[in-house]
């Protein structure tokens, strides 16, 4: 068992690298990224006579603004190199400042700020593409470097972004006012990736991705863990009772409610509960996890407020899983009750009750234990539609918003966390099944 767990843990990083690399490539291939969204919002703002809120203050998005977006999301690098930088294996340019060589001048004035907040102006001269400058000692100690970009370098970057391959078009772009000037670029490289605990900034919210996930994760954990606990604590005994009293009135009546619960989607049930129990009868709150005045309440009042906000969404979380788990438990137990080893145990004098709980029940919960991986994924991801109906800002809603906004950094963060939970869940499933079923060996 120990060797098996160690092998699985060693395979976990390889699996995560495969998953995240595929998703990383897909996010770069699918159109509609941050730059396209800024241009689209700018076009919409121009058509409506208003400036888009997320665009720069100028009426048009300049080439410098687009380049800045590329540098923030590391879109100017090849996909493979950008992925290594996201992992934190390769250094990336974490700070960039630029200055153009003005006509008639042979010096560009680049403003650089140190890690301690000290700002200085670097006077850069050029000899072709070789920079010449004098700087304070901290400039090189902190890893700052300076390079010279020619008009052709700027034109090639524009061509790569827009998919232009015609050399004449690139030369025409290099001679245009947008790229005609030489430029001095000061940059500082550092390791700033996953291995350093940095997942980047969200394009939509301009906040650290790790902080956003940690803020939403407790909500999904709260509903997920509570939902699984309530579902299992009710459905397993109910499934046992239905198997023991098969074809009785109890089995028929409970099956009616179970099939209704299985057939009704959780979000549809949530809408009905909101209309009748929330809006009309005013028994429960209509949205959110807590009331606006939650922090000003006492402990017991907070507990009551949280419970009232929990009842309706928790019912929607539980209903489908409850029905499925109950029927799975019943069918598995009925299959083992008719097995030969049960008849043998009863024939040898073991009481029927003891044979059920010592033998049949233990074998019947093996399929439930094997589904632990998907359960853990559901705990983290939650139910997007249920969170949408009740306006609960959980992890599932965050993942959906990241996809809709094409928020690259946030997509990678949510995919990484979901993948980790699936892998851990599958490993725990194997361990629990091995503990329950003595026939499973990992040697």
C-alpha positions as CSV (number, residue, x, y, z in Angstrom):
1,X,0.0,0.0,0.0
2,X,2.8,2.5,0.9
3,X,4.6,1.9,-2.4
4,X,1.4,2.3,-4.3
5,X,0.6,5.6,-2.7
6,X,4.1,6.9,-3.3
7,X,3.9,5.9,-7.0
8,X,0.6,7.7,-7.3
9,X,1.9,10.8,-5.6
10,X,5.0,10.8,-7.9
11,X,2.7,10.6,-11.0
12,X,0.5,13.5,-9.8
13,X,2.9,16.3,-11.0
14,X,3.2,14.6,-14.4
15,X,-0.6,14.3,-14.7
16,X,-1.1,18.0,-13.6
17,X,1.5,19.1,-16.1
18,X,-0.3,17.3,-18.9
19,X,-3.7,18.7,-18.0
20,X,-2.5,22.3,-17.5
21,X,-0.4,22.3,-20.6
22,X,-3.4,21.2,-22.8
23,X,-5.6,23.8,-21.2
24,X,-2.9,26.5,-21.5
25,X,-2.6,25.8,-25.2
26,X,-6.3,25.9,-25.7
27,X,-6.6,29.3,-24.0
28,X,-4.0,30.7,-26.4
29,X,-5.7,29.1,-29.5
30,X,-9.3,30.1,-28.8
31,X,-10.1,33.7,-30.0
32,X,-11.5,36.3,-27.8
33,X,-8.7,36.9,-25.3
34,X,-7.9,40.1,-23.3
35,X,-6.7,42.1,-26.3
36,X,-9.6,41.2,-28.5
37,X,-12.0,42.0,-25.6
38,X,-10.5,45.4,-25.1
39,X,-10.8,46.2,-28.8
40,X,-14.3,44.9,-28.9
41,X,-15.3,47.0,-25.8
42,X,-13.6,50.0,-27.4
43,X,-15.6,49.5,-30.6
44,X,-18.9,49.2,-28.7
45,X,-18.0,52.3,-26.7
46,X,-17.4,54.2,-29.9
47,X,-20.7,53.1,-31.4
48,X,-22.6,54.1,-28.3
49,X,-20.8,57.4,-28.0
50,X,-19.3,56.3,-24.7
51,X,-15.9,55.1,-23.7
52,X,-15.6,51.6,-22.5
53,X,-14.8,51.5,-18.8
54,X,-12.0,48.9,-19.1
55,X,-10.1,50.7,-21.9
56,X,-7.5,53.4,-21.6
57,X,-8.5,57.0,-21.3
58,X,-7.7,57.7,-25.0
59,X,-10.4,57.3,-27.6
60,X,-8.5,54.6,-29.4
61,X,-6.4,51.8,-28.1
62,X,-2.8,52.6,-29.0
63,X,-0.1,50.1,-30.0
64,X,1.6,50.7,-26.7
65,X,-1.6,49.8,-24.8
66,X,-1.9,46.5,-26.7
67,X,1.8,45.7,-26.1
68,X,1.3,46.4,-22.4
69,X,-1.6,43.9,-22.3
70,X,0.6,41.3,-24.1
71,X,3.3,41.8,-21.5
72,X,0.9,41.6,-18.6
73,X,-0.5,38.2,-19.8
74,X,2.8,37.1,-21.4
75,X,1.2,36.7,-24.8
76,X,4.3,38.0,-26.7
77,X,6.2,34.8,-25.9
78,X,5.9,31.4,-27.7
79,X,3.3,29.1,-26.0
80,X,5.8,26.6,-24.7
81,X,8.0,29.3,-23.2
82,X,5.0,31.1,-21.7
83,X,3.9,27.9,-20.1
84,X,7.3,27.3,-18.5
85,X,7.2,30.8,-17.2
86,X,3.7,30.2,-15.8
87,X,5.0,27.1,-14.0
88,X,7.9,29.2,-12.6
89,X,10.7,27.2,-14.3
90,X,11.8,30.0,-16.6
91,X,12.2,33.6,-15.7
92,X,9.8,36.2,-17.2
93,X,9.9,40.0,-17.5
94,X,8.0,41.1,-14.4
95,X,8.7,44.8,-14.8
96,X,9.1,46.8,-18.1
97,X,9.5,50.5,-18.7
98,X,10.1,52.1,-22.1
99,X,11.3,55.3,-23.7
100,X,11.6,56.3,-27.4
101,X,14.5,58.1,-29.1
102,X,12.9,61.3,-30.2
103,X,13.8,62.8,-33.6
104,X,17.0,64.8,-33.5
105,X,18.1,63.3,-30.2
106,X,20.5,60.4,-29.6
107,X,19.4,59.7,-26.0
108,X,16.3,58.0,-24.5
109,X,15.4,58.8,-20.9
110,X,14.1,55.6,-19.2
111,X,12.5,56.0,-15.7
112,X,13.2,52.9,-13.5
113,X,12.0,52.2,-10.0
114,X,13.9,49.9,-7.6
115,X,12.3,47.4,-5.3
116,X,12.8,49.8,-2.4
117,X,10.8,52.5,-4.3
118,X,13.7,54.6,-5.4
119,X,13.2,56.0,-8.9
120,X,15.9,57.2,-11.3
121,X,16.2,58.3,-14.9
122,X,18.6,56.2,-17.0
123,X,20.0,58.1,-20.0
124,X,20.5,55.5,-22.7
125,X,22.5,56.1,-25.9
126,X,22.7,53.5,-28.7
127,X,25.2,52.3,-31.1
128,X,23.0,50.3,-33.5
129,X,21.2,47.9,-31.2
130,X,23.8,48.1,-28.5
131,X,22.8,50.3,-25.5
132,X,25.3,52.5,-23.6
133,X,24.3,53.9,-20.2
134,X,25.4,54.6,-16.6
135,X,23.3,53.4,-13.7
136,X,23.4,53.0,-9.9
137,X,24.7,49.7,-8.5
138,X,21.2,48.6,-7.5
139,X,20.2,48.6,-11.2
140,X,22.1,45.5,-12.1
141,X,21.9,44.0,-8.6
142,X,18.1,43.8,-8.9
143,X,18.4,42.2,-12.3
144,X,17.6,45.1,-14.5
145,X,18.7,45.1,-18.1
146,X,18.3,47.4,-21.1
147,X,17.7,46.4,-24.8
148,X,17.2,48.4,-27.9
149,X,14.2,47.8,-30.1
150,X,14.4,48.9,-33.8
151,X,11.4,49.9,-35.9
152,X,11.6,46.5,-37.6
153,X,11.5,44.7,-34.2
154,X,8.3,46.6,-33.4
155,X,6.8,45.8,-36.8
156,X,7.6,42.1,-36.5
157,X,5.8,42.0,-33.1
158,X,2.8,43.7,-34.7
159,X,2.9,41.2,-37.6
160,X,3.1,38.2,-35.2
161,X,0.1,39.4,-33.3
162,X,-2.0,40.0,-36.3
163,X,-0.8,37.0,-38.3
164,X,0.8,39.1,-41.1
165,X,3.6,37.2,-43.0
166,X,4.0,39.5,-46.1
167,X,7.5,41.1,-45.8
168,X,6.3,44.2,-47.7
169,X,3.5,44.7,-45.2
170,X,6.0,44.4,-42.3
171,X,8.4,46.9,-43.9
172,X,5.5,49.3,-44.5
173,X,4.5,48.9,-40.8
174,X,8.1,49.6,-39.7
175,X,8.1,52.9,-41.7
176,X,4.7,53.9,-40.3
177,X,4.5,56.5,-37.4
178,X,3.5,53.8,-35.0
179,X,6.8,52.0,-35.3
180,X,9.2,54.5,-36.9
181,X,11.1,55.4,-33.7
182,X,13.8,53.4,-32.0
183,X,13.0,52.5,-28.4
184,X,15.0,51.7,-25.2
185,X,13.4,49.1,-23.0
186,X,14.4,48.5,-19.4
187,X,13.2,45.2,-18.0
188,X,13.7,43.0,-14.9
189,X,13.4,39.3,-15.1
190,X,12.4,37.0,-12.2
191,X,10.8,33.7,-11.4
192,X,7.2,34.5,-10.9
193,X,5.1,31.4,-11.5
194,X,3.2,28.5,-9.9
195,X,6.3,27.2,-8.1
196,X,6.8,30.6,-6.5
197,X,3.1,30.6,-5.4
198,X,2.1,33.2,-8.0
199,X,-0.8,32.5,-10.4
200,X,-0.9,36.0,-11.9
201,X,-3.6,38.6,-12.0
202,X,-7.2,38.3,-13.2
203,X,-7.7,40.3,-16.3
204,X,-11.4,41.1,-15.4
205,X,-10.9,41.9,-11.8
206,X,-7.2,42.9,-11.6
207,X,-6.8,40.9,-8.4
208,X,-4.4,38.0,-7.6
209,X,-5.9,34.7,-8.8
210,X,-4.9,32.8,-5.7
211,X,-6.6,35.3,-3.4
212,X,-9.8,35.1,-5.5
213,X,-9.9,31.3,-5.3
214,X,-9.2,31.3,-1.6
215,X,-12.1,33.8,-1.1
216,X,-14.6,31.6,-3.0
217,X,-13.4,28.2,-2.0
218,X,-14.9,28.2,1.6
219,X,-18.4,28.8,0.2
220,X,-18.1,25.7,-2.1
221,X,-16.5,23.7,0.6
222,X,-19.3,24.6,3.0
223,X,-22.1,23.6,0.7
224,X,-20.2,20.6,-0.8
225,X,-19.2,19.0,2.5
226,X,-22.5,19.6,4.1
227,X,-24.4,18.3,1.1
228,X,-22.3,15.1,0.9
229,X,-22.7,14.6,4.7
230,X,-26.5,15.1,4.6
231,X,-26.9,13.0,1.4
232,X,-24.9,10.0,2.8
233,X,-26.3,10.2,6.3
234,X,-29.8,9.9,4.9
235,X,-29.5,7.9,1.7
236,X,-27.4,5.0,3.0
237,X,-29.8,4.0,5.8
238,X,-32.8,4.7,3.5
239,X,-31.3,2.5,0.8
240,X,-30.7,-0.3,3.4
241,X,-34.4,0.0,4.6
242,X,-35.7,-0.1,1.0
243,X,-33.6,-3.2,0.3
244,X,-34.8,-5.0,3.4
245,X,-38.4,-4.1,2.8
246,X,-38.5,-4.5,-0.9
247,X,-41.9,-4.2,-2.6
248,X,-43.5,-3.0,0.7
249,X,-45.6,0.2,1.0
250,X,-42.5,2.0,2.5
251,X,-40.4,1.0,-0.6
252,X,-43.1,2.2,-3.0
253,X,-43.8,5.5,-1.4
254,X,-40.1,6.4,-0.9
255,X,-39.4,5.3,-4.5
256,X,-42.0,7.8,-5.7
257,X,-40.3,10.7,-3.9
258,X,-36.8,9.5,-4.9
259,X,-37.7,9.4,-8.6
260,X,-39.3,12.8,-8.5
261,X,-36.2,14.2,-6.8
262,X,-34.0,12.5,-9.4
263,X,-36.0,13.9,-12.3
264,X,-36.2,17.5,-11.1
265,X,-33.0,19.4,-11.8
266,X,-31.5,21.2,-8.8
267,X,-31.6,24.6,-10.4
268,X,-35.3,24.1,-11.4
269,X,-36.1,23.0,-7.8
270,X,-34.3,26.1,-6.6
271,X,-36.4,28.4,-8.7
272,X,-39.6,26.8,-7.4
273,X,-38.4,27.0,-3.8
274,X,-37.4,30.7,-4.2
275,X,-40.8,31.6,-5.6
276,X,-43.0,29.7,-3.2
277,X,-41.0,29.4,0.1
278,X,-39.0,32.6,-0.4
279,X,-41.0,35.2,-2.2
280,X,-44.6,34.2,-1.5
281,X,-44.4,32.7,2.0
282,X,-41.3,34.6,3.0
283,X,-40.0,31.8,5.1
284,X,-36.4,31.9,3.7
285,X,-34.1,34.6,2.2
286,X,-34.0,35.0,-1.5
287,X,-30.3,35.3,-2.2
288,X,-26.8,35.1,-0.8
289,X,-25.2,33.1,2.0
290,X,-25.7,35.7,4.7
291,X,-27.7,38.9,5.3
292,X,-26.1,42.4,4.8
293,X,-26.2,43.0,8.5
294,X,-24.6,39.6,9.3
295,X,-21.5,41.0,11.0
296,X,-23.4,43.2,13.4
297,X,-25.5,40.2,14.7
298,X,-24.7,38.1,17.8
299,X,-23.4,34.6,17.6
300,X,-26.7,32.8,17.8
301,X,-28.3,35.3,15.5
302,X,-25.5,34.7,13.0
303,X,-25.9,31.0,13.2
304,X,-29.7,31.3,12.6
305,X,-29.1,33.7,9.7
306,X,-26.6,31.3,8.1
307,X,-28.9,28.3,8.6
308,X,-31.9,30.1,7.0
309,X,-29.7,31.0,4.0
310,X,-28.5,27.4,3.7
311,X,-31.7,25.5,3.7
312,X,-32.9,26.2,0.2
313,X,-29.6,25.9,-1.7
314,X,-28.6,22.8,0.3
315,X,-31.8,21.1,-0.6
316,X,-31.0,21.7,-4.3
317,X,-27.5,20.4,-3.8
318,X,-28.7,17.2,-2.1
319,X,-31.7,16.2,-4.1
320,X,-30.2,14.5,-7.2
321,X,-27.2,13.0,-5.3
322,X,-29.5,11.8,-2.6
323,X,-31.7,10.0,-5.1
324,X,-28.8,8.4,-6.9
325,X,-27.0,7.3,-3.8
326,X,-30.2,5.8,-2.3
327,X,-31.0,3.7,-5.3
328,X,-27.3,2.6,-5.7
329,X,-27.2,1.5,-2.1
330,X,-30.5,-0.4,-2.4
331,X,-29.6,-2.2,-5.6
332,X,-26.1,-3.2,-4.4
333,X,-27.5,-4.5,-1.1
334,X,-30.3,-6.5,-2.8
335,X,-27.7,-8.1,-5.1
336,X,-25.6,-9.2,-2.1
337,X,-28.5,-10.3,-0.1
338,X,-29.2,-12.9,-2.8
339,X,-25.6,-14.0,-3.0
340,X,-24.5,-17.6,-2.0
341,X,-22.3,-16.4,0.8
342,X,-25.3,-14.9,2.6
343,X,-27.3,-18.1,2.4
344,X,-24.2,-20.0,3.6
345,X,-23.8,-17.6,6.6
346,X,-27.5,-17.9,7.6
347,X,-27.3,-21.7,7.2
348,X,-24.4,-21.8,9.6
349,X,-26.4,-20.1,12.3
350,X,-25.4,-16.5,11.8
351,X,-28.4,-14.2,12.4
352,X,-29.9,-12.5,9.4
353,X,-29.3,-9.0,10.9
354,X,-25.7,-9.8,11.7
355,X,-25.1,-11.3,8.2
356,X,-26.5,-8.1,6.6
357,X,-24.3,-5.7,8.6
358,X,-21.1,-7.8,8.7
359,X,-21.1,-9.1,5.2
360,X,-23.7,-7.7,2.7
361,X,-23.5,-4.1,3.9
362,X,-19.7,-3.9,3.8
363,X,-19.6,-5.2,0.2
364,X,-22.5,-2.9,-0.9
365,X,-20.8,0.3,0.0
366,X,-17.7,-0.5,-2.2
367,X,-19.2,1.2,-5.3
368,X,-20.1,4.3,-3.1
369,X,-16.5,4.5,-1.9
370,X,-15.1,4.2,-5.5
371,X,-17.0,7.3,-6.5
372,X,-15.2,9.5,-3.9
373,X,-13.1,11.2,-6.6
374,X,-16.1,12.6,-8.4
375,X,-17.7,13.6,-5.1
376,X,-14.6,15.6,-4.1
377,X,-14.6,17.3,-7.5
378,X,-18.3,18.2,-6.9
379,X,-17.5,19.6,-3.5
380,X,-15.0,22.0,-5.0
381,X,-16.8,22.9,-8.2
382,X,-20.2,23.1,-6.6
383,X,-23.2,23.5,-8.8
384,X,-22.9,26.5,-11.1
385,X,-26.7,26.7,-11.9
386,X,-27.6,26.5,-8.2
387,X,-25.1,29.2,-7.3
388,X,-26.5,31.3,-10.1
389,X,-30.1,30.9,-8.9
390,X,-29.3,31.8,-5.3
391,X,-26.7,34.4,-6.2
392,X,-24.0,32.5,-4.2
393,X,-20.5,33.5,-5.1
394,X,-18.8,30.1,-4.9
395,X,-16.0,28.4,-6.8
396,X,-18.3,27.0,-9.5
397,X,-19.5,30.5,-10.3
398,X,-15.9,31.7,-10.4
399,X,-14.9,29.0,-12.9
400,X,-17.9,29.9,-15.1
401,X,-17.1,33.6,-15.0
402,X,-13.4,32.9,-15.9
403,X,-14.5,31.0,-19.0
404,X,-17.0,33.6,-20.1
405,X,-14.5,36.4,-19.6
406,X,-11.6,34.5,-21.3
407,X,-9.6,35.3,-18.2
408,X,-6.5,33.2,-18.8
409,X,-4.9,33.4,-15.4
410,X,-8.2,32.6,-13.6
411,X,-9.0,29.7,-16.0
412,X,-5.6,28.1,-15.3
413,X,-6.0,28.6,-11.5
414,X,-9.5,27.0,-11.4
415,X,-8.4,24.1,-13.7
416,X,-5.4,23.4,-11.6
417,X,-7.3,23.3,-8.3
418,X,-10.1,21.1,-9.8
419,X,-7.5,18.7,-11.3
420,X,-5.7,18.4,-8.0
421,X,-9.0,17.5,-6.2
422,X,-9.9,14.9,-8.8
423,X,-6.5,13.2,-8.5
424,X,-6.6,13.3,-4.7
425,X,-10.2,12.0,-4.8
426,X,-9.3,9.1,-7.0
427,X,-6.3,8.2,-4.8
428,X,-8.6,8.3,-1.7
429,X,-11.1,6.2,-3.5
430,X,-8.5,3.4,-4.1
431,X,-7.4,3.6,-0.5
432,X,-10.9,3.4,1.0
433,X,-11.9,0.6,-1.4
434,X,-8.8,-1.4,-0.3
435,X,-9.7,-0.8,3.3
436,X,-13.3,-2.1,2.8
437,X,-12.6,-4.9,0.4
438,X,-9.9,-7.3,1.6
439,X,-9.6,-8.8,-1.9
440,X,-7.9,-5.6,-3.2
441,X,-4.2,-5.8,-3.0
442,X,-1.7,-3.2,-4.3
443,X,1.5,-5.2,-4.1
